Amino acid sequence: MRAFHPLVLAAFLVLSGCSVKRMAAGAIGGVFADAESVFLTDEDPDLVGEALPFSLKIIETMLSSSPDDESLLLSGTTVCTLYTYGFVEPKAWPLENEDFEAAEAVRARASKLYQRAWGFAVRGMETRHVGLGERLRRDPVTAAAELKPADIHLAVWGASALGAAIGMAPDNPELTADIALVGALLERALELDPTYREGVIQELLIAYETARFGGDVEKARVYYDQAMNLSKGASCPAMVTWAESACVRQQNRKEFEQILGRVRSFDVDAVPERRLLNVLAQRRAEWLLSRVDELFLE
């Protein structure tokens, strides 16, 4: 069989236009859906950090041709959130006490990236529930009740991104007004699958309960215990979240140091499917331990 002449192939691509682009977008969306596990199990987090921005731009390029491709929108949500959490937000840590304005600039950028991820998630959920974004803002609980099991990935990653965006910009009243929306999505996701990803929803609910006005620390402890049970003690992010939020809020330095000590010594290779997130949690634990005298008044 003769190969296509390059000019014939080029003419075919021009004539087929959007249909070919959409086919390519669908294929790439599937690839990125599979790539999530590759990123999360990689033993070289810095290599992942270098790859994620390029991956994000490929996804956004494909979305320009297929703006309603749900798999691409989910990939955009996960890649953008993971990149910001693991490799943008941490750039502010060493600047905290050295250059406050520079740290604020990093946090502002991180908040915008998290909002970008949230935008992907809303678009993804709206492929099944037209106009859901607006309904979520008006009545989060009622709107979240529309979500079905097929929506859970977008709901969880989207809530994670929006919650993180709020955390990076606590002085932005428009953003902070959406905190109830984060809780509604997570609580609906918990109803749909209480064991999702071995406790990921509970990990996020720890942060939600300890951060929101009127939050319940005891309820957050229940979520913490559930996350640790579901992960069989292998969730370093849950431990870091509990230490950073609840232990600091309660000024429990002893528990803070004990938990973060466990994180620091955790064998990340023992649970390959959690390797990247556990490594990133270890990095945050090290930073938090370096600030222990600032976090606790005793």
C-alpha positions, 0 to 999 in steps of 0.5 A, a space after each residue: 500500500 502506497 503511503 500518503 503523499 504529504 501534500 495529499 495528507 495536508 489537503 485531507 486535513 484542511 478539508 476535514 477540518 474540525 472533524 479530524 481535530 475533534 477525533 484527535 481531541 477525543 483520543 488525546 483526552 483518553 490518553 490524559 485520562 490514563 496519564 493521571 495514574 502515571 503522574 501520581 505514581 512517578 518516582 521523580 516529582 520534579 520531572 512531573 512538575 516539568 511535564 505538567 505545564 506542557 500537558 496543560 497547554 496541549 489540553 487547552 489547545 485541544 479544547 479550542 477545537 472540542 470545547 465540550 469534550 468531557 474527558 479533556 475538561 476532566 484532564 484539564 481540571 486534574 492537571 492544572 490542580 496538580 501542577 498548582 498544588 505541587 509546583 506553583 504554590 510551594 514557591 511562596 513558602 521560602 518567601 514568607 519571611 523574606 519577601 512578603 509581596 513576592 509571596 503574595 504574587 505567587 499566591 495570587 498566581 496560584 489562585 488564578 490557576 486554581 480558578 482556571 481548573 475550577 472553570 474546566 470542572 464546571 464546563 465538564 459538569 455542564 456537559 451533562 447538566 446545562 447551566 449547573 454553574 449558575 445554579 451552584 452559585 444560587 443554591 449549592 445544595 440543591 444544585 449539587 443534588 443533581 450530580 450522578 456517579 458519572 460526575 464524581 471525578 469532576 465534582 471532587 477535583 473541581 471542589 478541590 481546585 475551588 477550595 484551594 483558590 479560596 485558600 490562596 486569596 482569603 481577602 477576595 470576597 467574591 471567592 470566599 462567598 463560594 466556600 459553601 459551594 465547595 462543601 456542597 460538592 464534597 458532601 454530594 460526592 461523599 453520598 455518591 461514593 463514601 470510599 472514593 479513592 480510599 478517602 480522598 473526599 474525606 481528606 478534602 472535607 478535613 480542610 473544608 470543616 476547619 477553614 470555613 466560618 463555623 466549621 466543626 473540628 470534631 466533625 473534621 476529626 471524624 473525616 480524618 479518622 475515616 481517611 486514615 482508615 480507608 487509606 490504611 494509614 497511607 495518606 500523607 496529605 490527610 495527615 498534613 491537612 489535619 496537622 496544619 489545620 486542626 492541630 494549629 487551630 487547637 494549638 496542639 503542638 505535640 500532636 502536630 509534631 507527632 503527625 508530621 514526624 510520621 509523614 516525614 518518615 513515611 516510605 513513599 515507595 510502599 504505596 506506589 499509587 500514592 507516591 507523588 501526592 505523598 512526596 508532595 505532602 512530605 515536602 509540605 510537612 518539612 516546611 511546616 516543621 521548620 515554622 513550628 515556633 511561628 505556628 504555636 504560641 507556647 
